[in-house]
Amino acid sequence: MYKRVFWIALGASVGVLVVTKGSKALRKFSPSGLASSATGLPGALSDSVRGFLDDVQYAAAEREMELYQALGVDSADSDPGRDAPRGR
């Protein structure tokens, strides 16, 4: 008798768990669920791209300074037109 009660309770518990998880998954893939999860995507994507571009810019500036040092060129002298007047 106790075995039957145990198996019925176990089956009911598993059934409730499956229904709860299933309904949560269905809500996640419903149109409103997809819209709410996609809300933060453009911001996260732009932050990732911005971070990548900042890393590339930093690495390029660092490599440029390494090249200046290897060639023995002062960074201020590297651009001859930097201090020249631009107007005609």
N, C-alpha and C positions, 0 to 999 in steps of 0.2 A: 504494500500500500504506500509506504513512504517513497519507494522508488518512483512510483507513478507521479506522486506529487512533486518530487524533485525534477523529473523530466518535463512535466507540464510547466513548472515555474521557470526552468531553464529555457524552454521553447518560447514562452511568453516574453522573457527578458530579451532573448535574441531577436524576436520579432519586433519588439518595440525599438531596439537599437537599429535594426535594419531600416525600419520605416523612418526613424528620425534622421539617420544619415542620408537616406535616399531623398527625403523631402528637402534637406539642406542643399544637396547637390542639384536638385531640380530648380530650386530658387536661384542658385548660383548661375545656372545656364539659361534662366529666363531672360527676356529682353530687358527688364528693369535691373536684374542682377548684372548682366553684361554691361549695361550702361553705367552702373555705379562703379564697377571695377575698372572700366576704361576711362573714368574721369581723371585719375591721376597719371595716366600713361603719357600724355604729351609733356607734362611738366617733368616727369622723371627722365624721359627721353632727351629733352632739351638740356637738362642738367648734366646728363652723361656726355652729350656731345660737347657742351661747353667745357666740361672738365677735361675731356680728351684734347680739345684744341688748346687749352691752357697748358697742358703737359707738353704738347708738341712745340708750342711757342717757347716755353721755358727750355726745352732740350735744344732747340735751334739756337737760342741766345747763348746757352752754355757752350755749345760746339763752336759757335762763332768766336767766343772769347778764347777757347782752346787754340783755334787756328791763328788768331792774332798773336797769342803768346808764342806759338811754335814758329811763326814767321818773324817774330821780333818787331811787329808793327804795333804802334800805339793806336788804340781804338779811336781816339779823336782824329788821328791823321788818316784813318782808313777811308773816310768820305771827304774827298777834296772839296766838294761843293757844299759841305755842311754849313760853313761860316760865310760863304760867299753870298753877296746880295743877290736876291732873286729878281728884282725888278729890272726892266730895260730902260 
